[in-house]
Amino acid sequence: MTIDTSEKKRMLRYRWVIFIILAVAYFFVYFHRTTGGAISDTLQTEFGVGTSSVALLASAYLYAYTLMQIPSGILTDRMGPRLAAGTFISLIAVGSILGALADTTGKFDLMIAGKFIIGIGAAVVYIPIMKILAVWYRKNEFASMSGMLLLVGNVGGIAAATPMVIMMDSLGIQNTYVALAIITAVIAGLCWLLVRNHPSEMGLPSIESIVSEETGEPVKESTSERIKTGEALRMTFGSGRKFWPLAVWFFFMYGTIMLWQASQAGSFYKSGLGFSKEDASLFIMMVGVGMVFGCPISGVISDRFLRSRRKVVVFGTLAYTAIWATIWLTADTGIANEFAAQMAINFLFGFFGGFFVAAYAQIKELYPVGMAGTSTAALNLFPFAGGAILITLAGFIIDDKTIGEFQTLWLIAFTMMIAASVCAFLSVEKSQIETKAEDRAG
């Protein structure tokens, strides 16, 4: 079947409208996720709470996010990305209002409740975007677009460091959260108005039809396909080596990223090493800057050069593990007090940490596109569980904020990354499975 050229162009253009709206939403997902590390001292001063309370605040988002991962995938596959994302982005605005009320009333419990609700809302943003990428973009564009999405998200992470500190100092906690609520509500409205689940809803050709016309190959899988929830969950969690090494790897990989970026790095630099609040926020910001480069670069390497998801994951994991070794081994040396060295360490931390983006393409390709929401959400359960658990653990280890306490925590993180490296090697990708199938058939 010949596709009308104007309709094809319209489809390929309109997908960018959808992506931009959802990417802006994801900016604020990441913004809310990583604010804890930079503003921890402000919150402790304003509310008169301790380190453990601020750690609970950071983990409240992650626990909510984690609990919603499987429901997020199911809702995305059943409701469609437009309805799922639009509804839950609205919850981020509700949580932000509670954050403003917490400052008005002086009740830190309200701040925690708001963060938990924000986590619930934010949890149903990334998975719908992954579904949109699977339905509106070519397979060899998926990792690159995921990298671009995470670039935007990490700009949100950067904004959650120094700019967030400046914003709170200028506007105060209440007005900052009111502004965030208004912005988020506008994004939710745009999602309802402009996002579409599938090109067919606009009378446009599907991406698989476009690819078929471009390559001359028959359509092998329809993006309109639906798989029952129970079957999708069984296929995912019961698939052995296809799923579990990546799941355990992500638990440690992203868990340690959150441990550093969203929880303990700020205290380490300010209380442990004696850096100023401004310098500490710059260090944390460099993690986001590193990811701004690492996420899209790793996606492009995966799609266009290595044409392998697993190789990118393995390389990134090994390099990121080496950075954790550096943080641990130099925590009580002169290097820890060198501004330039810490800027570089945090940049490389974010750069190689950002190589996790290839794992989403890896897991997506292992399962039918009709269950892309469920399979991606199942994997996404583990990184945020890792973040929530490690941040909570850190609240018990870091008490007096001594270098010795921080070194103990960094050693735990490094050990976890050694385990993650083993899991990365044990993971598989679609090309490996297809090669083995061909060898057996031959």
Secondary structure, 3 states (H helix, E strand, C coil): CCCCHHHHHHHHHHHHHHHHHHHHHHHHHHHHHCHHHHHHHHHHHHHCCCHHHHHHHHHHHHHHHHHCHHHHHHHHHHHCHHHHHHHHHHHHHHHHHHHHHHHHHCCHHHHHHHHHHHHHHHHHHHHHHHHHHHHHCCHHHHHHHHHHHHHHHHHHHHHCCHHHHHHHHHHHHHHHHHHHHHHHHHHHHHHHHHCCCCHHHHCCCCHHHHHHHHHCCCCCCCCCCCCCHHHHHHHHHCCHHHCHHHHHHHHHHHHHHHHHHHHHHHHHHHHHCCCCHHHHHHHHHHHHHHHHHHHHHHHHHHHHHCCCHHHHHHHHHHHHHHHHHHHHHHCCCHHHHCHHHHHHHHHHHHHHHHHHHHHHHHHHHCCCHHHHHHHHHHHHHHHHHHHHHHHHHHHHHCCCCCHHHHHHHHHHHHHHHHHHHHHHHHCCCHHHHHHHHHHHHC
